Amino acid sequence: MPKKKQTKKEDYQIKIDGNDFGACREAEGFFWLDWAKIEPGKHSIIAEIFDPEKGKVLKKSKKIEVEVT
């Protein structure tokens, strides 16, 4: 059986509000983007991951709203 290809932290990126992609860090088995100084309101996020099994980049976008409490 072929060995499963592993992804690296560089394979996980997030773009917020059309800015450049930022690389995620790995912790607790998840990949995170530390996000600070965000203004309240509506924002757009695009997440990308490189899938080594398929040899291509997968993307998912999401609209969110940030509230400060």
Chimera marker file (.cmm) of the C-alpha trace (Angstrom):
<marker_set name="trace">
<marker id="1" x="0.000" y="0.000" z="0.000" r="1" g="1" b="0" radius="0.5"/>
<marker id="2" x="1.460" y="3.428" z="-0.935" r="1" g="1" b="0" radius="0.5"/>
<marker id="3" x="2.496" y="5.687" z="1.903" r="1" g="1" b="0" radius="0.5"/>
<marker id="4" x="0.097" y="8.590" z="2.485" r="1" g="1" b="0" radius="0.5"/>
<marker id="5" x="1.644" y="11.960" z="1.682" r="1" g="1" b="0" radius="0.5"/>
<marker id="6" x="1.795" y="14.372" z="4.593" r="1" g="1" b="0" radius="0.5"/>
<marker id="7" x="0.838" y="18.023" z="4.453" r="1" g="1" b="0" radius="0.5"/>
<marker id="8" x="3.106" y="20.683" z="5.900" r="1" g="1" b="0" radius="0.5"/>
<marker id="9" x="2.174" y="23.865" z="7.721" r="1" g="1" b="0" radius="0.5"/>
<marker id="10" x="3.120" y="25.788" z="4.547" r="1" g="1" b="0" radius="0.5"/>
<marker id="11" x="0.246" y="23.978" z="2.826" r="1" g="1" b="0" radius="0.5"/>
<marker id="12" x="-2.335" y="25.833" z="4.979" r="1" g="1" b="0" radius="0.5"/>
<marker id="13" x="-3.010" y="29.526" z="4.239" r="1" g="1" b="0" radius="0.5"/>
<marker id="14" x="-5.712" y="32.078" z="4.979" r="1" g="1" b="0" radius="0.5"/>
<marker id="15" x="-6.540" y="35.361" z="3.235" r="1" g="1" b="0" radius="0.5"/>
<marker id="16" x="-8.643" y="37.989" z="4.995" r="1" g="1" b="0" radius="0.5"/>
<marker id="17" x="-10.476" y="40.767" z="3.133" r="1" g="1" b="0" radius="0.5"/>
<marker id="18" x="-8.452" y="40.337" z="-0.048" r="1" g="1" b="0" radius="0.5"/>
<marker id="19" x="-5.074" y="40.860" z="1.646" r="1" g="1" b="0" radius="0.5"/>
<marker id="20" x="-2.117" y="38.556" z="1.039" r="1" g="1" b="0" radius="0.5"/>
<marker id="21" x="-2.314" y="34.966" z="2.198" r="1" g="1" b="0" radius="0.5"/>
<marker id="22" x="-0.883" y="34.292" z="5.646" r="1" g="1" b="0" radius="0.5"/>
<marker id="23" x="0.647" y="30.947" z="6.584" r="1" g="1" b="0" radius="0.5"/>
<marker id="24" x="-0.970" y="29.088" z="9.465" r="1" g="1" b="0" radius="0.5"/>
<marker id="25" x="0.805" y="27.632" z="12.480" r="1" g="1" b="0" radius="0.5"/>
<marker id="26" x="0.203" y="24.150" z="13.855" r="1" g="1" b="0" radius="0.5"/>
<marker id="27" x="-0.863" y="23.597" z="17.476" r="1" g="1" b="0" radius="0.5"/>
<marker id="28" x="-2.989" y="21.003" z="19.248" r="1" g="1" b="0" radius="0.5"/>
<marker id="29" x="-3.486" y="19.100" z="15.984" r="1" g="1" b="0" radius="0.5"/>
<marker id="30" x="-5.043" y="22.095" z="14.192" r="1" g="1" b="0" radius="0.5"/>
<marker id="31" x="-3.730" y="24.861" z="11.938" r="1" g="1" b="0" radius="0.5"/>
<marker id="32" x="-4.266" y="28.434" z="13.152" r="1" g="1" b="0" radius="0.5"/>
<marker id="33" x="-3.845" y="31.953" z="11.838" r="1" g="1" b="0" radius="0.5"/>
<marker id="34" x="-3.217" y="34.450" z="14.616" r="1" g="1" b="0" radius="0.5"/>
<marker id="35" x="-5.508" y="37.344" z="13.845" r="1" g="1" b="0" radius="0.5"/>
<marker id="36" x="-5.262" y="40.582" z="15.821" r="1" g="1" b="0" radius="0.5"/>
<marker id="37" x="-6.432" y="44.177" z="15.538" r="1" g="1" b="0" radius="0.5"/>
<marker id="38" x="-9.458" y="43.301" z="13.466" r="1" g="1" b="0" radius="0.5"/>
<marker id="39" x="-12.142" y="45.902" z="13.173" r="1" g="1" b="0" radius="0.5"/>
<marker id="40" x="-15.736" y="44.988" z="14.033" r="1" g="1" b="0" radius="0.5"/>
<marker id="41" x="-17.941" y="44.370" z="11.015" r="1" g="1" b="0" radius="0.5"/>
<marker id="42" x="-18.234" y="42.076" z="8.026" r="1" g="1" b="0" radius="0.5"/>
<marker id="43" x="-15.168" y="40.299" z="6.658" r="1" g="1" b="0" radius="0.5"/>
<marker id="44" x="-14.331" y="37.769" z="3.955" r="1" g="1" b="0" radius="0.5"/>
<marker id="45" x="-12.026" y="34.809" z="4.599" r="1" g="1" b="0" radius="0.5"/>
<marker id="46" x="-10.541" y="32.408" z="2.056" r="1" g="1" b="0" radius="0.5"/>
<marker id="47" x="-8.773" y="29.283" z="3.302" r="1" g="1" b="0" radius="0.5"/>
<marker id="48" x="-6.471" y="27.230" z="1.079" r="1" g="1" b="0" radius="0.5"/>
<marker id="49" x="-4.930" y="23.829" z="1.660" r="1" g="1" b="0" radius="0.5"/>
<marker id="50" x="-2.710" y="21.846" z="-0.656" r="1" g="1" b="0" radius="0.5"/>
<marker id="51" x="-3.986" y="18.284" z="-0.987" r="1" g="1" b="0" radius="0.5"/>
<marker id="52" x="-0.954" y="16.088" z="-1.736" r="1" g="1" b="0" radius="0.5"/>
<marker id="53" x="-3.167" y="13.115" z="-2.639" r="1" g="1" b="0" radius="0.5"/>
<marker id="54" x="-4.893" y="15.046" z="-5.437" r="1" g="1" b="0" radius="0.5"/>
<marker id="55" x="-1.916" y="17.312" z="-6.202" r="1" g="1" b="0" radius="0.5"/>
<marker id="56" x="-4.033" y="20.449" z="-6.127" r="1" g="1" b="0" radius="0.5"/>
<marker id="57" x="-5.091" y="23.358" z="-3.932" r="1" g="1" b="0" radius="0.5"/>
<marker id="58" x="-8.523" y="23.226" z="-2.310" r="1" g="1" b="0" radius="0.5"/>
<marker id="59" x="-10.238" y="26.529" z="-1.410" r="1" g="1" b="0" radius="0.5"/>
<marker id="60" x="-13.140" y="27.461" z="0.836" r="1" g="1" b="0" radius="0.5"/>
<marker id="61" x="-14.504" y="30.961" z="1.350" r="1" g="1" b="0" radius="0.5"/>
<marker id="62" x="-16.663" y="32.288" z="4.173" r="1" g="1" b="0" radius="0.5"/>
<marker id="63" x="-18.269" y="35.614" z="5.058" r="1" g="1" b="0" radius="0.5"/>
<marker id="64" x="-18.133" y="36.425" z="8.759" r="1" g="1" b="0" radius="0.5"/>
<marker id="65" x="-19.097" y="39.238" z="11.099" r="1" g="1" b="0" radius="0.5"/>
<marker id="66" x="-16.839" y="40.280" z="13.976" r="1" g="1" b="0" radius="0.5"/>
<marker id="67" x="-18.362" y="41.711" z="17.121" r="1" g="1" b="0" radius="0.5"/>
<marker id="68" x="-16.370" y="43.241" z="19.971" r="1" g="1" b="0" radius="0.5"/>
<marker id="69" x="-17.740" y="42.585" z="23.445" r="1" g="1" b="0" radius="0.5"/>
<link id1="1" id2="2" r="1" g="1" b="0" radius="0.2"/>
<link id1="2" id2="3" r="1" g="1" b="0" radius="0.2"/>
<link id1="3" id2="4" r="1" g="1" b="0" radius="0.2"/>
<link id1="4" id2="5" r="1" g="1" b="0" radius="0.2"/>
<link id1="5" id2="6" r="1" g="1" b="0" radius="0.2"/>
<link id1="6" id2="7" r="1" g="1" b="0" radius="0.2"/>
<link id1="7" id2="8" r="1" g="1" b="0" radius="0.2"/>
<link id1="8" id2="9" r="1" g="1" b="0" radius="0.2"/>
<link id1="9" id2="10" r="1" g="1" b="0" radius="0.2"/>
<link id1="10" id2="11" r="1" g="1" b="0" radius="0.2"/>
<link id1="11" id2="12" r="1" g="1" b="0" radius="0.2"/>
<link id1="12" id2="13" r="1" g="1" b="0" radius="0.2"/>
<link id1="13" id2="14" r="1" g="1" b="0" radius="0.2"/>
<link id1="14" id2="15" r="1" g="1" b="0" radius="0.2"/>
<link id1="15" id2="16" r="1" g="1" b="0" radius="0.2"/>
<link id1="16" id2="17" r="1" g="1" b="0" radius="0.2"/>
<link id1="17" id2="18" r="1" g="1" b="0" radius="0.2"/>
<link id1="18" id2="19" r="1" g="1" b="0" radius="0.2"/>
<link id1="19" id2="20" r="1" g="1" b="0" radius="0.2"/>
<link id1="20" id2="21" r="1" g="1" b="0" radius="0.2"/>
<link id1="21" id2="22" r="1" g="1" b="0" radius="0.2"/>
<link id1="22" id2="23" r="1" g="1" b="0" radius="0.2"/>
<link id1="23" id2="24" r="1" g="1" b="0" radius="0.2"/>
<link id1="24" id2="25" r="1" g="1" b="0" radius="0.2"/>
<link id1="25" id2="26" r="1" g="1" b="0" radius="0.2"/>
<link id1="26" id2="27" r="1" g="1" b="0" radius="0.2"/>
<link id1="27" id2="28" r="1" g="1" b="0" radius="0.2"/>
<link id1="28" id2="29" r="1" g="1" b="0" radius="0.2"/>
<link id1="29" id2="30" r="1" g="1" b="0" radius="0.2"/>
<link id1="30" id2="31" r="1" g="1" b="0" radius="0.2"/>
<link id1="31" id2="32" r="1" g="1" b="0" radius="0.2"/>
<link id1="32" id2="33" r="1" g="1" b="0" radius="0.2"/>
<link id1="33" id2="34" r="1" g="1" b="0" radius="0.2"/>
<link id1="34" id2="35" r="1" g="1" b="0" radius="0.2"/>
<link id1="35" id2="36" r="1" g="1" b="0" radius="0.2"/>
<link id1="36" id2="37" r="1" g="1" b="0" radius="0.2"/>
<link id1="37" id2="38" r="1" g="1" b="0" radius="0.2"/>
<link id1="38" id2="39" r="1" g="1" b="0" radius="0.2"/>
<link id1="39" id2="40" r="1" g="1" b="0" radius="0.2"/>
<link id1="40" id2="41" r="1" g="1" b="0" radius="0.2"/>
<link id1="41" id2="42" r="1" g="1" b="0" radius="0.2"/>
<link id1="42" id2="43" r="1" g="1" b="0" radius="0.2"/>
<link id1="43" id2="44" r="1" g="1" b="0" radius="0.2"/>
<link id1="44" id2="45" r="1" g="1" b="0" radius="0.2"/>
<link id1="45" id2="46" r="1" g="1" b="0" radius="0.2"/>
<link id1="46" id2="47" r="1" g="1" b="0" radius="0.2"/>
<link id1="47" id2="48" r="1" g="1" b="0" radius="0.2"/>
<link id1="48" id2="49" r="1" g="1" b="0" radius="0.2"/>
<link id1="49" id2="50" r="1" g="1" b="0" radius="0.2"/>
<link id1="50" id2="51" r="1" g="1" b="0" radius="0.2"/>
<link id1="51" id2="52" r="1" g="1" b="0" radius="0.2"/>
<link id1="52" id2="53" r="1" g="1" b="0" radius="0.2"/>
<link id1="53" id2="54" r="1" g="1" b="0" radius="0.2"/>
<link id1="54" id2="55" r="1" g="1" b="0" radius="0.2"/>
<link id1="55" id2="56" r="1" g="1" b="0" radius="0.2"/>
<link id1="56" id2="57" r="1" g="1" b="0" radius="0.2"/>
<link id1="57" id2="58" r="1" g="1" b="0" radius="0.2"/>
<link id1="58" id2="59" r="1" g="1" b="0" radius="0.2"/>
<link id1="59" id2="60" r="1" g="1" b="0" radius="0.2"/>
<link id1="60" id2="61" r="1" g="1" b="0" radius="0.2"/>
<link id1="61" id2="62" r="1" g="1" b="0" radius="0.2"/>
<link id1="62" id2="63" r="1" g="1" b="0" radius="0.2"/>
<link id1="63" id2="64" r="1" g="1" b="0" radius="0.2"/>
<link id1="64" id2="65" r="1" g="1" b="0" radius="0.2"/>
<link id1="65" id2="66" r="1" g="1" b="0" radius="0.2"/>
<link id1="66" id2="67" r="1" g="1" b="0" radius="0.2"/>
<link id1="67" id2="68" r="1" g="1" b="0" radius="0.2"/>
<link id1="68" id2="69" r="1" g="1" b="0" radius="0.2"/>
</marker_set>
